[in-house]
Amino acid sequence: MSSTNNSALFCDLVGTLVKMDGRRQLPLGPNGQVKIELMPRVRETLAPMADNLIFVVTNQADIKRGRLTMAQVECALRELNSTLGGILRDHRICPHEEKDACPCRKPRAAMITELAAIYQIDLKASTMVGDQATDAEAARNAGVGRFIYAHEFFGWNHLSSTR
Ligand SMILES: [Zn+2]
């Protein structure tokens, strides 16, 4: 039995931290590189939380489908972390499709529980942020204490441009 008392913030990637394309996927630029563009208020909201353990957990079936490589997604996450001032501690990427029935694809829990084991995270005391029901389900399946939808967490409801 390990003593775990770190709380963490688990974040979905596409549609939560960064903008998505029309297929709810990472947008590609003209040279085929992933275009990282922050969603509104992400930087401002996360900056005060820099002392916390912040993780990204993302389904990237486009890797399995051949649209993206794992290296491109890793590169995009490095760029994102650099944009956010290096506050992201770690991440997990599921490259599989639903039919692969892997343990990592959200709403399954393995990306979250693996990070929790490595970083001694108290999942009950932790929070997950996402824009999809599968994120909420993944949080529940992993035993994360609290799930908050991205629009609420980042305050998008209060942005005049969304009204
Ligand atoms: Zn997977």
Residues whose N, C-alpha, C, O or C-beta is under 5 A from the ligand:
A	BS01	ZN	C94 P95 H96 C102 C104 R105
